[in-house]
Structures are given as C-alpha cells and as structure tokens.
Amino acid sequence: MTAAAADLVAGADDLLTLAVRYGYGSAEAFGRAFQSVHGLTPGQARRDGGPFRTQPRLRFRLTVEGAAPMDVRLAAALPSGPPASS
C-alpha cells in the first residue's frame, strides 16, 4: 500500500488502473483497503498528499528439513525398456 500511495499522489493513473495494478478487483475494494491501511480515502490522499502510514517490506524465510535420512542406490536403466527390477 505504500507504493500504491506514491502512485496515487503522482496522479498519472485513475483509481481503477491503480486498483488492478495492485491486485484488487474494483476501485471500491482498493479504496476500502487503502483507507484501512492509511486512515484516509484515496480521494483525500490525492487531494491533500498525505500523511500516510508506511509499512516495512515483508521478508519470508522458508526452511525445509527431512524427517529421516533415506538410503538410495543409483542404477543405470536399460536403454530401450523399463527399469530393471531388484
């Protein structure tokens, strides 16, 4: 929403274009979300230029760990048939 606020104040695009750019299906949905985050409507923001509440960039860290080690054996497959059975 911080980037959306900057684009809104710049005034180059209409509200629906901004809404779609930031993943909203309608200008009304974007307006409700914008007001919820920044405390003022997009119209007030465009007219008055702020003040806005900013959010820090979110970062996610994902760690994937196995539950148990696996023993594997690599074997060559037959050139023109199904893999050999053991």
C-alpha positions as CSV (number, residue, x, y, z in Angstrom):
1,M,0.0,0.0,0.0
2,T,3.0,2.3,0.4
3,A,3.8,2.0,-3.3
4,A,0.1,2.4,-4.1
5,A,0.1,5.7,-2.1
6,A,3.1,7.0,-4.0
7,D,1.4,6.2,-7.4
8,L,-1.8,7.7,-6.2
9,V,-0.2,11.0,-5.2
10,A,1.7,11.1,-8.6
11,G,-1.8,11.2,-10.2
12,A,-0.9,9.7,-13.5
13,D,-3.4,6.9,-13.4
14,D,-7.1,6.7,-12.4
15,L,-8.2,4.8,-9.4
16,L,-9.3,1.7,-11.2
17,T,-6.0,1.3,-13.0
18,L,-4.2,1.5,-9.7
19,A,-6.6,-1.0,-8.1
20,V,-5.9,-3.5,-10.9
21,R,-2.2,-2.9,-10.7
22,Y,-2.1,-3.7,-7.0
23,G,-4.3,-6.8,-7.3
24,Y,-7.8,-5.5,-6.5
25,G,-10.9,-6.4,-8.5
26,S,-12.5,-3.0,-8.1
27,A,-11.8,0.6,-7.2
28,E,-14.2,0.2,-4.2
29,A,-12.2,-2.7,-2.8
30,F,-8.9,-0.9,-3.3
31,G,-10.4,2.2,-1.6
32,R,-11.6,0.2,1.4
33,A,-8.1,-1.4,1.8
34,F,-6.4,1.9,1.3
35,Q,-8.4,3.6,3.9
36,S,-7.9,0.7,6.3
37,V,-4.1,1.0,6.0
38,H,-3.6,4.7,5.6
39,G,-6.6,6.2,7.5
40,L,-7.8,8.3,4.7
41,T,-9.6,7.7,1.4
42,P,-7.7,7.6,-2.0
43,G,-9.5,10.9,-2.9
44,Q,-8.3,12.6,0.3
45,A,-4.8,11.3,-0.3
46,R,-4.7,12.5,-3.9
47,R,-6.1,15.9,-2.9
48,D,-4.1,16.5,0.3
49,G,-1.0,14.4,-0.4
50,G,-0.9,12.5,2.9
51,P,0.1,11.9,5.6
52,F,0.5,8.1,5.0
53,R,1.3,5.2,7.2
54,T,4.2,3.2,5.7
55,Q,4.9,-0.5,6.2
56,P,8.3,-2.1,6.1
57,R,9.0,-4.6,3.3
58,L,8.0,-8.1,4.4
59,R,10.5,-10.9,4.1
60,F,9.8,-14.6,4.3
61,R,12.3,-17.3,5.2
62,L,11.4,-21.0,4.5
63,T,13.4,-23.9,5.8
64,V,12.7,-27.4,4.6
65,E,14.1,-30.3,6.6
66,G,13.7,-34.0,6.1
67,A,12.3,-36.1,8.9
68,A,14.6,-39.1,8.3
69,P,17.6,-39.9,6.1
70,M,17.0,-42.0,3.0
71,D,19.3,-44.7,1.7
72,V,19.3,-44.7,-2.1
73,R,21.0,-46.7,-4.8
74,L,21.5,-45.2,-8.3
75,A,21.3,-47.8,-11.1
76,A,21.5,-47.4,-14.9
77,A,18.3,-48.0,-16.8
78,L,18.1,-50.4,-19.7
79,P,18.4,-48.4,-23.0
80,S,15.1,-49.4,-24.5
81,G,13.0,-51.0,-21.8
82,P,11.6,-50.4,-18.4
83,P,14.0,-50.1,-15.4
84,A,15.5,-53.3,-14.1
85,S,13.8,-54.7,-11.0
86,S,15.9,-55.7,-8.0
